[in-house]
Amino acid sequence: MLRIGTDCSGIEAPIEALKQLGIPFEHKWACEIDRFARKSILANYQPEIIYEDITKRDNSQLPDIDIYVCGFPCQSFSLMGKKLGTQDPRGNIMMHCIDVIKKKQPSVFILENVKNFKFIEKGKPFNFLIDELASIVNEEDEQLYNIYCDIYNTKDYGIPQNRERIYIIGIKNDIQSNNYNKPLKINLRNLDEFILDKTINLTYKPCKNILNHITQLSEDSYIIGTSGFKSITKNYTPTLTCNTFFYISKLNRLFTCKECLLLQGFSNHFKQVVSNTQMYKQIGNSMSVNVLKVIFNEIFNCTLLNEIK
């Protein structure tokens, strides 16, 4: 049975992806510093161990795993943040991810961050990460991992959310039987499928940003961001974030937490045990389940992990 460990676990998109794929696995550990996110993890999944801080543990003592997944903090590298890069302490979480991979040497690792991670500081953090991962060698002093890096967009894999993220995938040479190829795109589902309540809200009062843009809209289901920047789409939502909510013009309301969970690929059965404010934040910080599913499938197709699962 596959063994998986996750860091910066959020609400455990990797675990949800494996569950939806019907892959048997042992959830060896989760690690999440946000106490509200830990509540969501424990309400929906059953990690054997849950750590609170990746920086305060001995990684050599972690359980052995086959798959390691970490969506390390994006605020340091995001276009929406201060773009401090390696000057931001949150950017140093990357060093702990590298340490886990070096010490536990999982068969496969998946690291995720914002698209801008590849370009900030003229590529310095990105190139450092790739060089460090490529420097991990086996007993014969050969590179241990084949490394694949690409931009994946949530809306390219069936779910109508425009969310570009960089995924860095490492596969051990000795388990790889075929080349890893970026999964082909999947037809986009209709946004209307993700709007669970079609009732028009007659009492909702749009904020100033929405009112500034609403006159530009024709009929149909347009989506407007509530923050200060202009973000209007029709057939898919803009990127869900931890602090921007999206307004459905034809229904005069915001997307609900459950609808946003669906737009990140989570099941309709996900249990919400925190406030809406915390739930929106957790959803905005999560990886997209549908993207992880196609990545996992391709990994299983090109490796001997098929024999384990």
C-alpha positions in Angstrom: 0.0 0.0 0.0 1.3 3.5 -0.9 2.6 5.6 2.0 2.2 9.4 1.7 3.4 12.3 3.8 2.4 16.0 3.3 3.8 19.2 4.5 2.2 22.7 4.4 -0.8 20.4 4.1 -3.6 22.9 4.0 -6.8 21.0 3.7 -5.1 18.0 2.1 -5.7 18.2 -1.6 -3.3 15.3 -2.2 -5.1 13.0 0.1 -8.5 14.0 -1.4 -7.0 13.3 -4.9 -5.9 9.8 -3.9 -9.3 9.1 -2.3 -11.2 10.2 -5.5 -8.9 8.0 -7.6 -9.7 5.0 -5.4 -6.0 4.5 -4.6 -5.3 2.6 -1.3 -2.8 4.5 0.9 -1.5 5.1 4.4 -1.5 8.8 5.4 1.7 8.7 7.4 1.8 12.4 8.4 0.4 15.8 7.8 2.0 19.1 8.8 0.1 22.4 9.1 0.9 25.5 11.2 -2.5 27.0 10.9 -4.7 25.7 13.8 -7.9 26.2 11.8 -6.6 24.2 8.9 -5.6 21.4 11.3 -9.2 21.3 12.5 -10.3 20.8 8.9 -7.7 18.1 8.3 -8.7 16.1 11.4 -12.5 16.4 10.5 -12.0 15.0 7.0 -8.8 12.8 7.0 -7.0 10.6 9.3 -3.2 11.2 9.3 -1.3 8.9 11.6 0.7 11.9 12.8 0.0 15.6 12.5 2.9 18.1 13.0 2.3 21.8 13.7 5.6 23.2 12.4 7.9 21.9 9.7 10.8 23.9 11.1 10.7 22.2 14.6 11.2 18.5 13.9 14.0 16.1 13.1 13.2 15.0 9.5 15.4 12.0 9.8 12.8 10.6 12.3 9.9 10.9 10.0 8.1 7.7 8.9 9.2 6.2 5.6 7.0 7.2 2.6 6.6 6.5 -1.1 5.1 9.9 -2.0 5.9 13.3 -0.6 3.8 16.4 -1.4 4.3 20.0 -0.2 2.7 23.2 -1.4 5.2 25.5 0.3 4.1 29.1 1.1 3.4 31.2 -1.9 3.2 34.6 -0.3 6.9 35.2 -0.8 6.7 34.7 -4.5 3.1 35.7 -5.4 2.4 38.6 -7.8 -0.3 39.7 -5.3 2.1 39.8 -2.4 5.2 41.9 -1.6 7.3 39.6 -3.7 10.1 39.4 -1.1 11.3 36.0 -2.3 14.1 34.6 -0.2 14.1 37.7 2.0 10.8 36.5 3.4 11.1 33.9 6.2 8.2 32.0 4.7 10.4 31.4 1.6 12.8 29.4 3.8 10.2 26.7 4.2 11.5 25.5 0.9 14.8 24.5 2.6 12.9 22.2 5.0 11.1 20.6 2.0 14.5 19.9 0.4 15.7 18.4 3.7 12.8 16.0 3.9 13.4 14.8 0.4 17.1 14.3 1.0 16.6 12.4 4.3 13.5 10.3 3.4 14.2 9.9 -0.3 10.6 9.1 -1.3 9.9 7.4 -4.6 8.0 10.4 -5.8 7.8 14.0 -4.7 5.5 16.8 -5.8 6.2 20.5 -4.9 3.8 23.3 -5.8 3.9 27.1 -5.8 2.6 30.1 -7.7 3.7 30.6 -11.3 5.8 33.6 -10.3 8.1 31.4 -8.2 10.0 30.6 -11.4 10.7 34.3 -12.2 11.2 36.2 -8.9 14.7 37.4 -8.1 15.6 36.5 -11.7 14.9 32.9 -11.1 17.3 32.6 -8.1 15.0 30.6 -5.7 13.7 28.4 -8.5 17.1 27.5 -9.9 18.5 26.9 -6.4 15.6 24.5 -5.7 16.1 22.6 -9.0 19.9 22.4 -8.4 19.4 21.1 -4.9 17.0 18.4 -6.0 19.2 17.4 -8.9 22.2 17.1 -6.6 20.6 14.2 -4.6 22.5 11.1 -5.7 22.3 7.3 -5.1 25.1 5.0 -3.9 26.7 5.0 -7.3 26.8 8.8 -7.3 24.2 9.1 -10.0 21.3 11.6 -9.9 18.5 10.0 -7.9 15.5 11.8 -9.4 14.3 12.6 -12.8 12.8 16.1 -12.4 9.9 17.5 -14.3 8.6 21.1 -14.0 5.7 22.8 -15.7 2.8 25.2 -15.2 -0.6 23.6 -14.7 -3.9 25.5 -14.9 -6.9 24.2 -13.1 -9.2 25.1 -16.0 -7.2 22.9 -18.3 -8.3 19.9 -16.4 -12.1 20.2 -16.4 -12.8 22.6 -13.5 -13.7 26.3 -14.4 -11.2 28.2 -12.3 -8.3 30.1 -13.9 -5.5 29.0 -11.5 -1.9 28.7 -12.8 0.5 27.0 -10.5 4.0 25.5 -11.0 4.5 21.9 -10.1 7.9 20.3 -9.6 7.7 16.5 -9.8 10.6 14.2 -8.9 10.6 10.5 -9.8 13.3 8.1 -8.7 15.2 6.6 -11.7 14.9 3.1 -10.4 11.1 3.0 -10.4 10.5 4.8 -13.7 9.5 2.7 -16.6 8.4 5.3 -19.1 8.8 9.1 -19.6 6.6 11.4 -17.6 4.5 13.5 -19.9 2.4 16.5 -18.9 -1.2 15.2 -18.9 -3.4 16.3 -21.9 -6.0 18.9 -21.3 -9.6 17.9 -20.4 -12.8 19.6 -21.6 -13.9 22.4 -19.4 -17.1 21.7 -17.5 -19.8 24.3 -17.4 -19.5 26.8 -14.6 -23.2 26.5 -14.0 -22.6 22.9 -12.6 -20.6 24.4 -9.7 -23.3 26.9 -8.7 -25.4 24.9 -6.3 -28.1 27.5 -5.4 -29.6 29.3 -8.4 -31.8 31.5 -6.2 -31.4 35.3 -6.7 -30.4 37.0 -3.5 -32.6 40.1 -3.2 -31.0 41.4 0.0 -27.2 41.2 -0.8 -25.5 44.6 -1.1 -22.5 44.5 -3.4 -19.3 46.3 -2.3 -17.9 49.3 -4.0 -15.6 47.4 -6.3 -18.5 45.3 -7.6 -20.7 48.4 -8.1 -17.9 50.1 -10.1 -17.8 47.2 -12.6 -21.4 45.9 -12.6 -22.5 48.5 -15.2 -20.1 46.9 -17.7 -21.8 43.6 -17.6 -24.5 42.1 -19.9 -26.7 39.3 -18.9 -25.5 35.8 -17.9 -23.2 34.6 -15.2 -20.4 37.0 -14.8 -17.9 36.8 -11.9 -16.4 39.9 -10.3 -13.6 40.0 -7.7 -14.4 41.9 -4.5 -10.9 43.3 -4.0 -9.6 46.5 -5.4 -8.3 45.1 -8.7 -10.6 44.5 -11.7 -11.2 40.8 -12.3 -14.2 39.9 -14.4 -14.8 36.5 -16.2 -17.8 34.7 -17.6 -17.1 31.0 -18.3 -14.7 30.4 -15.3 -13.8 32.0 -12.1 -10.6 34.0 -11.5 -8.0 32.4 -9.2 -9.5 31.7 -5.8 -7.4 33.3 -3.1 -7.4 33.5 0.6 -8.6 37.1 0.7 -10.6 37.7 -2.5 -14.2 36.6 -2.8 -16.2 36.4 -6.1 -19.6 37.7 -6.9 -22.1 36.1 -9.3 -23.8 38.9 -11.0 -27.0 37.1 -12.2 -27.6 35.8 -8.7 -26.5 38.9 -6.7 -24.4 37.0 -4.3 -20.9 35.6 -3.5 -19.8 32.0 -4.2 -20.5 29.9 -1.1 -17.7 27.9 0.6 -19.1 24.7 -0.7 -19.1 26.0 -4.3 -15.5 27.2 -3.8 -14.5 23.8 -2.6 -16.0 22.2 -5.7 -14.0 24.8 -7.8 -10.9 23.4 -6.1 -11.9 19.8 -7.0 -13.0 18.7 -3.5 -15.9 16.4 -2.8 -19.4 17.8 -2.0 -19.0 15.8 1.3 -16.1 17.8 2.6 -17.0 18.8 6.2 -16.7 22.4 7.1 -15.8 22.8 10.8 -14.5 26.3 10.8 -16.0 29.8 10.1 -16.7 30.9 6.5 -13.8 33.3 6.8 -11.4 30.6 7.7 -12.9 28.2 5.1 -12.5 30.7 2.3 -8.9 31.2 3.4 -8.1 27.5 3.4 -9.7 27.0 0.0 -7.7 29.9 -1.5 -4.5 28.4 -0.2 -5.2 24.9 -1.4 -3.8 23.0 -4.4 -6.4 21.9 -6.9 -7.5 18.3 -6.5 -8.3 17.8 -10.2 -4.7 18.8 -11.1 -3.2 16.5 -8.6 -5.4 13.6 -9.9 -4.0 13.9 -13.4 -0.5 14.2 -12.1 -0.9 11.1 -9.9 -2.4 9.2 -12.8 0.5 10.0 -15.1 3.0 9.1 -12.3 1.3 5.7 -11.8 1.3 5.2 -15.6 5.1 5.7 -15.9 6.4 4.1 -12.7 6.5 0.9 -10.8 4.3 2.5 -8.1 1.5 0.7 -9.9 2.8 -2.5 -8.3 2.6 -1.0 -4.8 -0.9 0.4 -5.2 
